[in-house]
Amino acid sequence: MSSGSDGGGGAAVAARSDKGSRGEDGFVPSALGTRKHWDAVYERELQTFREYGDTGEIWFGEESMNRLIRWMQKHKIPLDASVLDIGTGNGVFLVELAKFGFSNITGIDYSPSAIQLSGSIIEKEGLSNIKLKVEDFLNLSTQLSGFHICIDKGTFDAISLNPDNAIEKRKQYVKSLSRVLKVKGFFLITSCNWTKEELLNEFSEGFELFEELPTPKFSFGGRSGNSVAALVFQKM
Ligand SMILES: C[S@@+](CC[C@H](N)C(=O)[O-])C[C@H]1O[C@@H](n2cnc3c(N)ncnc32)[C@H](O)[C@@H]1O
């Protein structure tokens, strides 16, 4: 998993080729899959935001947000469609959606510091109609449901690295997604730990590929491919 530029994916490679012992799925469990890690990250970023006004990392870079908004535009997703950002982090994508005119948007994250940071950023931007909630997507405590659009940028990647039974957690993720998304609703996922084919397999039950979004290609040593996969699924 990598932040910053879209061409990233270095850490994803590390997650699979590290010398540590691999799980059954080929991933090396990592701190990136734990709440402790993200709490520490966002406590630090919250402090930095308070001191310097720096909003922190945008995972997969600006282009990853533009790509999703372009898709929503192209498919004429109504501005009042309900949108859920799963694992919103600093909430910068929520800010972009609100600036674009979306009026029914919710961000959840299991890290209270992430939600505090996104709340502070949203307040500084003068935006008031964004809902934020501390929620573990794998153990949803409230009746979050009926969303037209669910977005995941790096959260399924993080969950896949959990040292404690990641396979089960991925299955729970798909169940939670089924619960919160409306039938015919769209799920937009950006990942650097999973290829298109692997994601198709992960979300094969109850979801169908609607569209693959173009991402930068790499070419190295006679091989080429995409370092980031961005897919749109539709709930059946
Ligand atoms: C790689 S970061 C991506 C943050 C944000 N989506 C972005 O694009 O900048 C992964 C995020 O997922 C959150 N996260 C991981 N597991 C989660 C879970 N089970 N429930 C809710 N949030 C989770 C982390 O706290 C972190 O904010």
The ligand as an ORCA input file, in Angstrom:
! r2SCAN-3c Opt
* xyz 0 1
  C      -4.843      3.508      3.704
  S      -5.848      4.448      4.760
  C      -6.874      5.268      3.557
  C      -7.569      6.488      4.082
  C      -8.487      7.192      3.080
  N      -9.484      6.283      2.531
  C      -7.719      7.829      1.951
  O      -7.924      7.457      0.797
  O      -6.887      8.702      2.211
  C      -6.918      3.181      5.416
  C      -7.999      3.710      6.324
  O      -8.882      2.665      6.682
  C      -9.238      2.800      8.047
  N      -9.684      1.465      8.484
  C      -9.000      0.304      8.454
  N      -9.758     -0.715      8.898
  C     -10.982     -0.203      9.164
  C     -12.195     -0.751      9.658
  N     -12.305     -2.043      9.974
  N     -13.262      0.062      9.817
  C     -13.167      1.389      9.527
  N     -12.028      1.972      9.084
  C     -10.943      1.195      8.896
  C      -7.943      3.292      8.698
  O      -8.153      3.885      9.960
  C      -7.477      4.295      7.641
  O      -8.056      5.552      7.830
*
